[in-house]
Every structure is written in C-alpha cells, then in structure tokens.
Amino acid sequence: MIKKSLLIASLLMLPALIQAGNHIVISKQKMELYVINERQDTIFQCPISCGINLGNKTRAGDHKTPEGKFRIKMMYNSSTWKYDFKDGKGPRVGAYGPYFFRLDVPGFNDIGIHGTIFPESIGTRSSRGCIRLRNEDISKLYPLCRTGMTVIIGPER
C-alpha cells in the first residue's frame, strides 16, 4: 500500500519536476524560441514571429518586442478570445490560438507568447510586440511551462 501511494505521488509530481528548472530563451535575431532545462539542454525549439519594428519596446503602440528578463505572469486558455484585426472581417474567435502566456513586462500589461490564426506569419516581423507561435507549437510548449517561469528575450544583434 505504501509503495502504491509513493508511486501515485511520484506520478502526480512528474509534471512539476519536468518544468522545475526550465526557462525560455527567445532570439529575435534568429526568430526562434527555446526551452532550456536545468542542465542547459534545449528540450524544445520552434520558430516565432515578433514585433514589426526593430528594437526594444519603449511605449505602447511602437510594435516592438521587449528585450530582457521577464517572468510568465499568467497562462490562459485563449481559444475563445476574440480580436478584430480591422481587416473588414470583424472580431475573430481564436485569434491568439489555444494559449496565451502573459509576460510580466514593467509598464505593459498586454505582452505575451501565444498562438495565431496566421501561421504564415511565423518567421516574419508581423506582431504588435508579442511573440507568436504556430498553434501546434504553443500546444507543445504549454506542458513545459509554469507561472513564474523565466523568459529571456534577446535583441536583434
């Protein structure tokens, strides 16, 4: 009975152990996101899209992706969120893909890592400052992450 209880407890702890030492590194220069574990091994990698404009975010509306060390503030299921891209098609459900990870960026409340309904934008500078991933990539990333996890976003050069 004790062995069975220990096994169940170990299995319940497994997701937390997998995430424990992970952090995210985003290269705006390479347009790539990496998840690095506590041994400094890359355990996940995928292409991204980032801000239309080069440089570090300094003000709302500058369409730049912030640079520096941040934390994941909240992780949301964003599959039902809507956004109007002002393209005449009105608000679209699922605009942010299945998940949105809000980053704790001082002075900005709306910067995150999320999916997209525009998978063709991945690998380009097309966001308003967020980091976009293909929906299948954000779905693979989700179980590797946790609230409070470190995210490092590097500059273009």
C-alpha positions in Angstrom: 0.0 0.0 0.0 2.8 2.4 0.9 4.6 1.6 -2.4 1.5 2.3 -4.4 0.9 5.6 -2.6 4.5 6.6 -3.3 4.1 5.7 -7.0 0.9 7.7 -7.3 2.5 10.7 -5.5 5.6 10.5 -7.8 3.4 10.4 -10.9 1.4 13.4 -9.7 4.7 15.3 -9.1 6.2 14.4 -12.6 4.8 17.5 -14.4 6.2 19.8 -11.8 9.6 18.1 -11.9 9.7 18.3 -15.7 9.0 22.1 -15.5 11.1 22.8 -12.4 14.3 24.1 -13.9 13.1 25.1 -17.4 13.3 28.6 -18.8 12.5 30.1 -22.2 15.0 31.9 -24.4 13.8 33.9 -27.3 16.1 35.0 -30.1 14.6 37.9 -32.0 17.6 37.7 -34.3 17.1 34.0 -35.2 13.3 34.2 -34.8 13.4 31.2 -32.5 12.1 30.1 -29.1 14.0 27.6 -27.0 13.1 25.9 -23.8 16.2 25.2 -21.8 16.3 22.8 -18.8 18.3 22.9 -15.6 21.2 21.1 -17.3 21.2 23.7 -20.1 19.9 21.3 -22.7 17.5 22.5 -25.3 14.3 20.4 -24.8 12.1 22.3 -27.2 12.6 24.7 -30.1 10.3 26.4 -32.6 10.1 29.3 -34.9 8.4 32.6 -33.9 7.1 35.9 -35.1 7.8 39.0 -33.2 7.3 42.8 -33.4 7.1 44.6 -36.7 9.7 47.1 -35.7 13.2 46.5 -34.6 14.5 47.4 -31.1 13.3 47.2 -27.5 9.8 48.1 -26.6 9.6 51.6 -25.0 6.0 52.7 -25.4 2.6 51.3 -26.2 1.9 51.1 -29.9 5.6 51.0 -31.0 5.1 47.5 -32.4 8.4 46.3 -30.8 9.0 43.2 -28.8 10.5 43.9 -25.4 14.0 42.7 -24.6 15.3 41.5 -21.2 14.4 39.0 -18.5 10.8 38.6 -17.6 8.5 36.0 -16.0 5.3 34.3 -17.1 2.7 36.2 -15.1 -0.4 34.0 -16.1 -1.1 31.2 -18.5 -4.5 31.3 -20.2 -6.7 29.1 -22.4 -7.3 31.7 -25.1 -9.1 29.5 -27.6 -12.3 31.6 -27.3 -10.7 35.0 -27.2 -11.6 37.4 -30.0 -9.7 40.1 -31.8 -10.7 42.5 -34.6 -7.7 42.9 -36.9 -9.5 45.8 -38.6 -9.5 44.0 -42.0 -13.2 44.1 -42.5 -13.8 40.6 -41.3 -14.7 41.7 -37.7 -13.7 40.0 -34.5 -12.3 36.5 -35.0 -12.5 33.8 -32.4 -9.2 32.0 -31.6 -7.1 35.0 -32.8 -4.5 34.2 -30.1 -4.5 30.4 -30.7 -5.1 27.9 -27.9 -2.9 29.5 -25.2 -1.7 33.0 -24.2 1.2 33.3 -21.7 1.1 36.9 -20.3 4.6 38.2 -19.5 5.3 40.4 -16.6 6.8 43.3 -18.6 7.1 46.5 -16.5 4.8 49.2 -17.9 3.0 46.9 -20.3 0.1 44.5 -19.5 -0.6 43.0 -22.9 2.7 41.4 -24.0 2.7 37.6 -24.3 3.6 34.4 -26.0 0.7 33.0 -27.9 -0.6 31.1 -30.9 -2.0 32.7 -34.0 -4.6 32.3 -36.7 -1.9 33.5 -39.2 0.6 30.6 -39.3 2.1 32.0 -42.4 3.3 35.0 -40.3 5.7 32.7 -38.3 9.3 33.6 -39.2 8.4 37.2 -40.0 8.2 40.5 -38.1 4.4 40.9 -38.0 3.2 41.2 -34.4 2.5 44.3 -32.4 5.1 43.2 -29.8 4.0 39.7 -28.7 5.8 36.5 -29.6 3.6 34.4 -31.9 3.9 30.7 -32.4 2.1 28.2 -34.6 -0.8 26.8 -32.6 0.7 23.3 -32.6 3.9 24.7 -31.2 2.2 26.7 -28.3 0.3 23.4 -27.5 3.6 21.5 -27.2 5.1 24.4 -25.2 2.3 24.6 -22.7 3.1 21.5 -20.6 6.8 22.6 -20.4 5.9 25.9 -18.8 4.6 27.3 -15.5 3.5 30.6 -14.0 6.7 32.4 -12.7 8.9 30.8 -15.2 11.8 33.0 -16.5 11.6 34.2 -20.1 14.7 35.9 -21.6 14.2 37.9 -24.8 17.4 38.8 -26.7 18.0 41.7 -29.0 18.2 41.5 -32.8 22.0 41.6 -32.8 
